[in-house]
């Protein structure tokens, strides 16, 4: 019986083992096919990634190329004939001329403090009489008031030490006044001071004896004079220094407290290279002038350094030479063309 069972088991393995092996082989093959199929699915993705990586390289290269451009090449502009006419472009030649400029200083008319008197009592006491009043003209030595001394109980006179007008009065009969009280202020208004504020940007250009044109704000009243004093220090409150002139005021029209503008005209000692004021533009924080390029209706910029300037011309210290041609009018339109083109092509570049 045992022999028969053993024989059946042997026959079973002999008959079934090839089938099991075949099944296992097919299973392994399917698994390999599955892996292979996955690999084929992944390959297109890898290919796409490689393509994207190529786009990035191109952009990076373009970025490198852009960084390698110098400013002049990047800012070249070529216009059509119609655009040139529309922009009103005109070409001029860099030449030499003496250039002047003006400095305008704000200021105010003030008393001539060298001709100003503050009247105080000699002794404290009671005011017995007030003779003169606010706004009155007075001559030197004229009586102003009478005060009775508290100590001696005797009256004494208060007289004007100068001729002028009473511009301030702080006294009434019967009032007690101390030695530190200011009873009257007398001003000689035959001359007045013009006090102009000079700020740091103009401080090195303003000097004593410079000619200055004074204009009363809101009027056509003018007078030309020279500076008699320039302060050596700044006012710590206004951060400006005083430039002063003394002007005649015999008609009394230059009233203290009047706001004025002082205009000082300066000029270069010898002819210098200049271009028109409209030609100079600021681009990317640099001072530039446009010049014609080799292309028809083409223009490129040149970085310049400027010196003295006025309302019409700018001195050129470097960047251009005598005889060079440049865009005298229409430079702003060329600058606008560069800015809009750059923003459109490279958003955020910052021109």
C-alpha positions, 0 to 999 in steps of 0.5 A: 500500500505504501509503495502504491502511494509513493508511486502515485506521488512520483507520477504527480510530480513528473506530470505537473512539474513542467506545467508549474514551471511554465506558469512561473516562467510566464508570470516572470515574463509578464512581470518583466513586460510590466516593468518594461511597459512602465519604463516606456511610459516614463521615458516620454516624461523624461524626454519632456523634462529634458526639453524643458531643461533646454528651454531654461538653458536658452532663457538663461543664455539669453539672460547672460547675453542681456547682462553682457550688453553694454548700456549704449547697445541696449539703448539704441533706437531706430525710428521711421521717418514719420516717427522722427517728424512726429517727435520733432527731433532736431540735431545740433552740434556741441560747441563752446560758449560762456554759460551763465546760471541764476540762483534764486534765494527766498528771503524777507525784508527786515529792519536795519538792526544797526539803525534800530533802538529799543527804549527802556526806562533808566529806573523802575517807576510809574509812567506819568505821561506818554508823548509819542504813539505807534507809527509816528515819526520822531527826531533824535532827542525828542521826548517819548514819555515821562516816568516817576522813579520809585526810589527818588519819586522824581520824574525823568524824561525818556527821549529817542536816541535816533531819528525814525518811526515808532514801530512798537509801543508797550507803555500806557500812562499810570503803568508801572515799568521795570528796568527790563521793560521795552517801552518803544522800538524806534526804527530808522527805515531810510535803509532796510536789510534784505535777508536771503536764505542760502541752502547747502546746494548753493552755499559755495556759490554765494559770496560777499559783493555778488550782485543780486536782484531783489524782487518783492513777491507779488509785485513788480518792485525790484532793486539791484544791489550787492551782498554786504554780508554772508554768514559763516555758519548755518542756522541750526533751525532752518539749516540755511545761512543768511546772505544780506544786502542793505537797500535804500528805502527813502519812499518807505515802500520796502516794508519789513516783513515783505517776502522777496526773491533774490536772484544772483546771476553767475557765469563761467569765466571762459567758454565751455562745451555746452548742449541744450538743456532739453538734450540732457536726460536721466536714464537708469540713474545716469545723465545721458545725451542721444547722438545719431548712430550709423543707421538712418534715423538711428540714435544711441545714448552717450553717458555724460558728466555735466557742470554749470547749467541754466535754463537753456544750456548745460556744460558738458565736462565729459562724454562729448567733444566739440563738433559732435552732433547730438539730439537737441530736441526730442530726447525725451521722446527717445528716452520714452521709446527706450523705457516702453520697449524695455518694459515690454521686452524685459518686464521688471528690468527697471529702465 
